[in-house]
Amino acid sequence: MTQKREKGKKIRKAFVKKMKDEENISLDSTKDNLYKTSSGHRVRIARSTHFLRNGAWNVSLGYGSFEIAVLLCKADEGNFNIGGEKFITICLPKKFFHEHGKIRLMGKTKKMLFTIGQEYTLMVLKTGGGSIPINISEFVENYDPLR
């Protein structure tokens, strides 16, 4: 396992523990970065540990079947701390994916790519090209979809 993958695994494991200890939310690992809630929803946990030049993050959700996405974005300030690094957590619920339709799949790996900018504006790459800005501030540190 590469150092990058190992670090991602460590961050996800710490997040799952935080959810259990602090929010009483159980997330059971099914494989890699896929989890299942106690209510049976499939959750993808992704992380971004670096900023782009414009202060935004790029986050890839990879491929596979999931209903809810948790984005862990490294930041100067955040509610989630592991090994001295702070992360902002963004929990995109099922309704987000229903409201905004299919997100353009990138290449053969079928990665869903998000760019998150200042004031929590998500630039979603849409099917057919282009992107649209979506304010996602309501999903920051909101764990209700995982309950």
C-alpha positions in Angstrom: 0.0 0.0 0.0 1.4 3.4 -1.0 2.1 6.1 1.6 -0.7 8.2 0.2 -3.2 5.4 0.4 -2.1 4.6 3.9 -2.5 8.2 5.0 -6.0 8.2 3.5 -6.9 5.1 5.4 -5.7 6.6 8.6 -7.7 9.7 8.1 -10.9 7.8 7.3 -10.4 5.5 10.3 -10.0 8.5 12.6 -13.2 10.1 11.1 -15.2 6.9 11.6 -14.0 6.8 15.2 -14.9 10.4 15.7 -18.4 9.8 14.4 -18.9 6.8 16.8 -17.4 8.5 19.9 -18.8 12.1 19.4 -21.9 11.7 17.3 -23.0 8.2 18.1 -23.0 7.4 14.4 -21.9 3.9 13.3 -20.1 3.6 10.0 -19.1 0.0 9.0 -16.4 -0.4 6.4 -17.5 -2.5 3.4 -14.3 -2.0 1.3 -11.7 0.7 0.8 -13.4 4.0 1.3 -17.0 2.7 1.2 -19.0 2.4 4.4 -22.5 1.6 5.4 -24.7 3.5 8.0 -26.8 1.7 10.6 -29.8 2.6 8.4 -28.2 0.8 5.4 -27.1 3.9 3.3 -23.9 3.5 1.4 -21.3 6.2 2.1 -18.2 7.2 0.2 -15.5 9.0 2.3 -13.0 11.0 0.3 -10.3 13.4 1.4 -8.3 16.3 -0.1 -5.1 17.2 1.7 -3.9 20.0 -0.5 -5.2 23.3 -1.7 -5.2 24.5 -5.3 -3.6 27.9 -6.2 -7.0 29.6 -5.8 -7.5 28.3 -2.3 -9.9 25.6 -3.4 -9.7 21.8 -3.0 -10.1 19.1 -5.6 -11.9 16.0 -4.3 -12.4 12.8 -6.2 -15.0 10.3 -5.1 -13.7 7.5 -7.2 -16.1 4.9 -8.6 -18.6 2.5 -7.1 -22.1 2.7 -5.7 -22.9 5.1 -2.9 -25.7 7.4 -1.8 -24.0 9.8 0.6 -20.5 11.4 0.2 -18.3 12.7 3.1 -15.6 15.0 1.9 -12.7 15.6 4.3 -10.8 18.7 3.2 -7.6 19.8 4.9 -7.8 23.4 6.2 -6.1 25.9 8.5 -9.1 25.6 10.7 -11.5 22.7 11.0 -13.6 20.6 13.4 -11.7 17.4 12.7 -8.1 17.0 13.8 -5.7 14.1 13.1 -2.0 14.1 13.6 -1.9 17.9 13.9 -3.8 18.4 10.6 -7.2 20.0 10.6 -10.0 19.0 8.3 -13.4 20.6 7.4 -16.0 17.9 6.9 -18.7 18.2 4.2 -21.5 15.6 4.1 -23.4 15.5 0.8 -26.7 13.8 1.4 -28.7 11.7 -1.1 -30.9 14.7 -1.9 -27.8 16.6 -3.2 -27.2 13.9 -5.9 -30.9 13.7 -6.7 -31.2 17.5 -7.1 -28.1 18.0 -9.2 -28.3 14.9 -11.3 -25.5 12.9 -12.6 -22.1 14.4 -12.2 -19.8 14.0 -15.2 -17.6 10.9 -14.9 -14.0 11.6 -15.5 -12.1 9.1 -17.7 -12.1 5.3 -17.5 -11.8 5.4 -13.7 -15.2 7.1 -13.4 -14.0 9.6 -10.9 -16.4 12.3 -9.7 -14.4 15.5 -9.5 -15.4 18.4 -7.3 -13.6 21.7 -6.9 -14.6 23.4 -3.6 -13.9 27.1 -3.4 -14.1 29.9 -1.0 -17.4 30.2 1.0 -18.1 26.6 0.2 -19.0 26.9 -3.4 -18.8 23.5 -5.1 -18.1 23.6 -8.8 -19.7 20.5 -10.2 -18.6 19.3 -13.6 -21.8 18.5 -15.5 -22.6 15.9 -18.1 -22.0 17.4 -21.5 -19.3 19.8 -20.3 -19.2 23.0 -18.2 -19.7 23.4 -14.5 -22.2 24.9 -12.2 -21.6 26.6 -8.8 -23.6 25.2 -5.9 -23.5 26.6 -2.4 -22.9 23.7 0.0 -22.5 25.6 3.3 -25.6 23.8 4.7 -23.7 20.5 4.4 -20.5 21.6 6.3 -20.2 19.7 9.6 -23.8 18.5 9.2 -23.8 14.7 10.0 -27.6 14.2 9.8 -27.5 12.2 6.6 -25.3 9.6 8.4 -27.8 9.0 11.1 
